[in-house]
Structure formats: C-alpha cells, structure tokens
Amino acid sequence: MLLSKEPGKSFSAPPKMDLLYKDLTLHEETASYRVYEAEANNSSQEKHLIRILDPSKDLVDKDFDSAATLFIQELFHLENRCPGTVLIGTLEICRDRKQIACALRKHSLMNLQLGSIDLRNPNVIKELISDVLSDVKFLRSELLMENIASIVEPENMFHLKIPKEDKEETKEETEERDYFYLTHWEKILQQGVGDTTTRRTAGSKLTSQDLAAEIRALAFALLKIKQVDLKELKFPLANIEYAKQAYESSVKSQVAKGFSDLPEIQDVIERMLSFDPKNFPSLEELIIGNIDSMSVILLYMLSSLCVIHLRLNKTLKLD
C-alpha cells in the first residue's frame, strides 16, 4: 500500500502491515519514523497505531543501525512499562526495504499538552514524575545515552490509560490505570550520543545528582503545563553570579503559582529546582518502585535471533 508520493521519497507499508490493516491515516511524523492510525483487518476492526521506521529520513539514512536499534529498544521498553500496549506479534522487519514496523494499541494515548491529566490530583503528579524519571534512568543507566534533558518536554511526554485486569465480573465500568511515558527517543540521536562507556557501565547505580539536568527539566515541564512563566527561573541557572537567595526566592514564588493548592507536590518541585543538586530529592523518593531488567532481556532475545545488531551490547549487564 503506497502511503506517500513525495518526489524521490515514495513510502509504502511493509507487506505484513498491508495484510493486517486497512485505511492507514498519517497520525504523526518524527525524525526517524511515521505513525499511522489504522483499522485491523479482522472481525474486531479495532483501531491501532502503526509505527514504521522510515528509511527516507535523514537520521535513518545516515545511521540505519543506530536508528533501527533505538526504534526497537523503545518499543520493547514501552511494552515492559505498559504491558499490552505493543503488539509484539505484529513486529515486522524488511531488510530489503530497510523498514521496521509494529502495531500499538491506542489506549487513549495522548500528549500532555492536550490537557489529558488532572494536575489537581497529587497522586497523578507523583506517577508522572516517577514514570518519566524511570524512563530517563533507563536511557542513562541501560542504554548509556546522554542529552536526555533535551527531550524532557511536555510534547514528548505521553499519557496512556490502560484498563486494569478486574476479576470482579459484576463491575459495570472497567477501571483504568494511568501511565506516563517519555517518547521520541530519536531526538537524542539527532543531537549525537556521546561515548560514555569509559565512565559508566550499563546497569550502574545512578543518583539524583547524576540526573540533575533531567530532574530540573522535568520540574520545568510541570510548571510549563501549568502555564507558569519560567523566565525568572532559567535566567539564574545560566549565571553563576546570580545570588542563591534570590534564585531560591524566585523558585518558591513561581512554583507556588502552579502548585500552591498541593503543598506536598510544591515541596517536591521546589527541591527538584534546588540551586545545589545535593539538595535534590533522592531517586528512591521520586521513583515509585523499580523497573526490572526485562527490557534488557527482551533486547538480548531479539539480538540473539540476529534480527538486528544491538548497539553497546558488550556493556549491558543482566545481573
């Protein structure tokens, strides 16, 4: 199925996707892949999102191995974080076309900028902070990537509502669980990934000080969602001479504009914006529970099938 007729850049769906789905409509386009909304070609007629790695993109054309590996890594990590979201059985790799495709359930997937969450609920904000920092921690600790703070923006944070498994058949409405996910990992590749293998090995323990830039970026993102002016806060961070006392005063006043009705959350965000990273909340306080190594195991399973070369696989640890 031909999906695009741009001069010199024709784009069509891989054979398996062409067979499984119909009525593909462009939903989103990134630096390395396209996302289509499509209807399943079966009795369910369920609508899914189809991610297709696009070899015509400059990022993919320049370094196919890295772009393809990251594409699959993100899919498997998303499935590990939000079980049932990625339809692994639809994963398709076309070596001749240099295409990789996979279907995802929609699960009311939406960008945080669309106002999809209740920021008056402190538990929702705690989940958002925990989930996004879990993804940041995975990217830094397991994939050894840097420059992650650059993608910690509202437009790269997605909200998924996934039905909970409910054993009580008498309930009329199915309860849903909120998940937050940091996506668009390909933007990190656009900036280049530094070789960190000499300084840190995969799986090494991180502290909040190691993620200082990302923690600050997440605090800024929360304030941005609440439409708080960030100019007063970003200025002093770029000027060492700016008085610490004045900066901390600005933090308190600006954070209060967005979260004065939630004292506990206000305190957490103020500490996330501390002048000295030593005063940041610990990762144990910010991240609810721990992400296991299942994503890494899945990546190794894929690599063992010789489907694709796993970048940095010599440094990954499963213990």
GIUR-V747162 format. One record per pair of residues at least 24 apart in sequence whose C-alpha atoms are under 6 Angstrom apart, sorted by the first residue. I is the first residue (numbers start at 1). J is the second residue. Records with the same first field share a line. If there is no record, write none. Layout:
I: J  J
This chain:
32: 57  60
48: 104  105  106
49: 103  104
50: 102  103
51: 101  102
52: 100  101
53: 99  100
77: 295
107: 160  161  162
108: 160  161
109: 159  160
110: 158  159
111: 158
112: 154  158
128: 180
130: 286  287  288
131: 180
132: 181  182
141: 202  203  204
142: 202  203
149: 213  214  217
152: 217  218
153: 221
154: 221
156: 182  183
157: 181  182
201: 315
202: 315  316
208: 282  283
209: 277
216: 272  273
219: 269
226: 258
